[in-house]
């Protein structure tokens, strides 16, 4: 069985590990998520642009088909 000093030392090691995990989570939350949000926003912008272009082409095609009949 471990004595009090060994248990206290182990508790301090666990606290240190918890602090490192907290720091890693904060880094991910504050830094990496911001970059991911920017990339997703850029992809979203491209998709909307492509969607509008396709819709415009569809409208032009329908207009052309209706006018030639």
C-alpha positions as CSV (number, residue, x, y, z in Angstrom):
1,X,0.0,0.0,0.0
2,X,1.2,3.5,-0.8
3,X,1.9,6.0,1.9
4,X,0.6,9.6,2.1
5,X,3.6,11.2,0.3
6,X,3.3,8.8,-2.7
7,X,-0.4,9.5,-2.9
8,X,0.1,13.2,-2.8
9,X,2.8,13.0,-5.5
10,X,0.4,11.0,-7.7
11,X,-2.4,13.5,-7.1
12,X,-0.1,16.4,-8.2
13,X,0.9,14.4,-11.3
14,X,-2.7,13.9,-12.2
15,X,-3.4,17.6,-11.6
16,X,-0.6,18.5,-13.9
17,X,-2.0,16.2,-16.6
18,X,-5.4,17.8,-16.2
19,X,-3.9,21.3,-16.6
20,X,-2.1,20.1,-19.8
21,X,-5.3,18.7,-21.2
22,X,-7.1,22.0,-20.4
23,X,-4.4,23.9,-22.2
24,X,-4.7,21.7,-25.2
25,X,-8.5,22.0,-25.3
26,X,-8.2,25.8,-25.1
27,X,-5.6,25.8,-27.9
28,X,-7.9,23.8,-30.1
29,X,-11.0,25.9,-29.3
30,X,-9.3,29.2,-29.7
31,X,-7.0,28.6,-32.6
32,X,-7.9,25.6,-34.7
33,X,-11.7,26.0,-34.7
34,X,-11.3,29.6,-36.0
35,X,-9.3,28.3,-39.0
36,X,-11.8,25.6,-39.7
37,X,-14.7,28.1,-39.5
38,X,-12.9,30.3,-42.1
39,X,-12.4,27.3,-44.4
40,X,-16.0,26.2,-44.1
41,X,-17.2,29.7,-44.8
42,X,-15.1,29.8,-47.9
43,X,-16.5,26.5,-49.1
44,X,-20.0,27.7,-48.4
45,X,-19.4,30.9,-50.5
46,X,-18.1,28.8,-53.4
47,X,-21.1,26.5,-53.2
48,X,-23.6,29.4,-53.3
49,X,-21.8,30.9,-56.2
50,X,-21.9,27.7,-58.2
51,X,-25.5,27.2,-57.3
52,X,-26.4,30.7,-58.5
53,X,-24.5,30.1,-61.8
54,X,-26.3,26.8,-62.4
55,X,-29.7,28.4,-61.6
56,X,-28.9,31.2,-64.0
57,X,-28.0,28.8,-66.8
58,X,-31.2,26.8,-66.2
59,X,-33.3,30.0,-66.4
60,X,-31.5,31.0,-69.7
61,X,-32.0,27.5,-71.1
62,X,-35.7,27.5,-70.3
63,X,-36.1,31.0,-71.7
64,X,-34.4,29.9,-74.9
65,X,-36.5,26.8,-75.2
66,X,-39.7,28.8,-74.7
67,X,-38.8,31.5,-77.2
68,X,-37.8,29.0,-80.0
69,X,-41.2,27.3,-80.0
